[in-house]
């Protein structure tokens, strides 16, 4: 399949958009704070799925089955993400990036706070319903997890478009770096809040299982308030304003989803394949290894959460450096470095972890998230550059979130079964296979760093 000629944007002109440095700083802050909040909400669920949910929501199952069920609820969000990408992408391409991002933030905040207020299967919440609500507990948990994924599906593309469409020519990697740093900040905050709750109450105590784990979820309402205040202060992107003014197609007749699928299906599929390795490494490092460290390696929860905070710094630095590097050598080349390195790393990851001990776990975690960060930095500029302005929100969101299903949802589920059967080496083989897919798809990407992304 070949790309239609009229879907390839021309080279970027040398002129720099007339946007003041103060506006650019405000846009960078809004995008970074927004993704930090969204992914904080997303990550605390992953941490809780590994440490708490098997006992609170699936107490009747044996430990292995309870962990599998807990990660199944974790995976639900990834299947919701493409739905969110399509719906929010539709409105983001029709009514604007800014207004759509406000709604994603509100929905994510509501779902996260609701999880913090859910009674467990047989435990209450803050002394209310001490006997729990039975089967309704996991059912409602799945519903709120779906809403989380639904919101994140619309958040990432909008946040990256916000910076990419404001960025001066030749600096899109730099400005698209800011929303990409959000997950690093969020992973640090989520690990820190759970560590504080653990150190204060003890993870095995009744107090922690009853209400201690809920505190990080409830704190989300404060972060959402800050995020809304910052995000509402940002104006709509110049590219969207120009497109609305110049477009000959009435907004009421625009169907961005169909436009993207008809005009650039190749780009959607290639983007999804290229980012599959990225997702598999990230959610292995941030969610699955937390469970593996506690359950298999028998490391303390406090140590694992502390290492999570350090690892957040490592992958934040890798993300920033690779984003800046991509402005010089191109997005495709930087992402290829990550995907190629991920193949051998995935094969040695679990042999390293199975050496046992705190140092082996730290090496495995840091290496996994550093390689992830190398690909994640340029991705924030790559996907907006791949799609036409009239359906850019939808196309970028679809490519990103389809990768999330293959690389983020399935590996933790399959890995749990592999650990119980053939062994941990085959988890690494699974990750290596996904990275090979990403290598192939990345080779098919046409370099985008010099493309125009105007209306």
Secondary structure, DSSP 8 states (H G I E B T S, - for coil): ----GGGS--B--S------HHHHHHHHHHHHHHHHHHHHHHHHHHHHHHHTHHHHT-TTS-HHHHHHHHHHHHHHHHHHHHHHHHHHHHHHHHT-HHHHHHHHHHHHHHHHHHHHT---SS--BTTBSTT--THHHHHHHHHHHHHHHHHHHHHHHHHHHHHHTTS-TT-HHHHHHHHHHHHHHHHHHHHHHHHHHHHHH-TTSHHIIIIITHHHHHTHHHHHHHHHHHHHTS---HHHHHHHHH-SS-GGG--HHHHHHHH-HHHHHHHHHHHHHHHHHHHIIIIIHHHHHHHTS---HHHHHHHHHHHHHHHHHHHHHHHHHHHHH-HHHHHHHHHHHHHHHHHHHHHHHTT-SHHHHHHHHHHHHHHHHHHHHHHHHHHHHHS-GGGHHHHHHHHHHHHHIIIIIHHHHHHHHHHHTT-THHHHHHHHHHHHHHHHHHHT----TTB----
